[in-house]
Amino acid sequence: GLRADALRELGAVAHAFSHFRQELYVWEASGGAEAATREGRVFVRPARVAVATATRRALALAPARKVR
């Protein structure tokens, strides 16, 4: 249900598990002001939640943002 005004490809992350390989394609979305006010959605800083190694690698591709 989210809509982005613009997308930018950030790169790809490969991760190997014991029985398969996974490749994540990472994109940055901008715009979509309705996302902040949509009920039932919660946006958190990745440092505040537990994330898998592959997710952490994908997040590392994102440019640093100043947090308000």
Phi, psi and omega per residue, in radians:
G1 nan -0.058 3.106
L2 -1.523 2.527 3.091
R3 -2.123 2.386 3.127
A4 -1.892 2.504 3.057
D5 -1.402 -0.548 -3.110
A6 -2.608 2.576 3.064
L7 -2.163 2.521 3.085
R8 -2.399 2.206 3.136
E9 -1.292 2.272 -3.135
L10 -1.768 -0.424 3.131
G11 2.487 -2.881 -3.122
A12 -2.319 2.670 3.122
V13 -2.256 2.230 3.071
A14 -1.813 2.449 3.139
H15 -2.476 2.337 -3.137
A16 -1.860 2.239 3.012
F17 -1.740 3.106 -3.117
S18 -1.136 -0.508 -3.050
H19 -2.176 0.036 3.054
F20 -2.852 2.859 3.081
R21 -1.895 2.547 -3.140
Q22 -2.213 2.441 3.039
E23 -2.197 2.169 -3.132
L24 -1.838 2.293 3.056
Y25 -1.779 2.149 -2.978
V26 -1.864 2.247 3.132
W27 -2.206 2.602 3.036
E28 -1.855 2.300 3.103
A29 -1.958 2.474 3.062
S30 -2.257 2.790 -3.110
G31 1.571 -2.683 3.120
G32 1.142 0.918 -3.068
A33 -0.999 -0.444 -3.118
E34 -1.145 -0.305 -3.093
A35 -1.080 -0.630 -3.090
A36 -1.232 -0.392 -3.078
T37 -1.896 -0.016 -3.095
R38 -1.265 2.229 3.126
E39 -1.127 2.549 3.069
G40 1.483 0.019 3.115
R41 -1.948 2.422 3.091
V42 -2.284 2.213 3.086
F43 -1.855 2.237 -3.108
V44 -2.203 2.761 3.037
R45 -1.334 2.311 -3.107
P46 -0.972 -0.529 -3.134
A47 -1.160 -0.295 -3.085
R48 -1.657 -0.038 -3.140
V49 -2.313 2.753 3.086
A50 -1.366 2.279 3.101
V51 -2.312 2.668 3.131
A52 -1.223 2.790 -3.127
T53 -0.996 -0.778 3.139
A54 -1.062 -0.700 3.120
T55 -1.160 -0.730 3.117
R56 -1.055 -0.710 3.104
R57 -1.139 -0.703 3.106
A58 -1.128 -0.747 3.134
L59 -1.128 -0.509 3.139
A60 -1.158 -0.333 3.093
L61 -1.329 -0.356 -3.098
A62 -1.292 2.427 3.094
P63 -1.168 2.599 3.128
A64 -1.133 2.391 3.115
R65 -2.087 2.513 3.054
K66 -1.336 2.190 -3.122
V67 -1.559 2.300 3.135
R68 -1.369 nan nan
